[in-house]
């Protein structure tokens, strides 16, 4: 049986409640993956960045830098200069 569960760690201990249909008196392999916490932290940082004035200024500056390139490509598309099929 394969069983996945996200558990909280408290006082360096982990308690896993197994499903009722799990056979008793067996050995199991436990794999610890702390990447979940890192992903959650990155998402929280991205949410905070959405309200950070310096971050928003950087995004606006980058967007402005690429605006002329985007417009150039769009005008070529409109003129049929890019005819290659994707």
C-alpha positions in Angstrom: 0.0 0.0 0.0 1.2 3.5 -0.8 0.0 6.2 1.5 0.9 9.9 1.4 0.1 12.4 4.1 1.3 15.9 5.0 2.0 16.1 8.7 3.1 18.8 11.1 6.3 18.4 13.1 6.2 19.4 16.7 9.1 19.2 19.1 11.1 17.3 16.5 8.4 14.5 16.4 6.1 13.3 13.8 2.9 11.4 14.4 1.4 9.5 11.5 -2.1 8.1 11.7 -2.4 5.2 9.3 -5.6 4.2 7.5 -7.9 1.7 9.1 -7.2 -0.9 6.4 -3.4 -0.8 7.0 -2.1 -4.2 8.1 -0.7 -4.2 11.6 2.8 -5.4 12.6 4.5 -4.4 9.3 7.6 -2.4 8.7 7.2 0.7 6.6 9.6 3.2 4.9 9.1 6.8 5.9 10.5 9.5 3.6 10.8 13.1 5.0 10.4 15.9 2.4 10.6 19.4 3.8 10.3 21.0 0.4 6.6 21.7 1.1 7.6 24.4 3.7 10.0 26.0 1.2 7.3 26.2 -1.5 4.9 27.7 0.9 7.5 30.3 2.0 8.2 31.2 -1.7 4.5 31.7 -2.3 4.2 33.9 0.8 7.1 36.0 -0.4 5.5 36.4 -3.9 2.2 37.5 -2.2 4.1 40.1 -0.2 6.0 41.3 -3.3 2.7 42.1 -5.0 2.4 45.0 -2.5 6.1 46.0 -2.4 6.6 49.4 -4.2 10.2 48.6 -5.2 9.2 45.3 -6.7 6.3 46.8 -8.6 8.6 49.6 -9.9 11.0 46.9 -11.1 8.2 45.0 -12.9 7.0 48.2 -14.5 10.5 49.1 -15.7 11.0 45.6 -17.2 7.6 45.8 -18.8 8.5 49.2 -20.3 11.9 47.8 -21.6 10.1 45.1 -23.5 7.2 47.2 -24.8 9.0 48.3 -27.9 10.1 44.7 -28.7 6.6 43.4 -28.1 5.1 46.2 -30.4 7.7 45.4 -33.1 6.8 41.7 -33.1 3.1 42.4 -33.0 3.4 44.8 -36.0 5.3 42.1 -37.9 2.6 39.6 -37.1 0.0 42.0 -38.3 1.9 42.6 -41.6 2.3 38.8 -42.2 6.1 38.9 -41.9 6.0 35.9 -39.5 4.3 33.2 -41.5 6.0 30.2 -39.8 3.6 27.6 -38.4 4.1 26.6 -34.8 
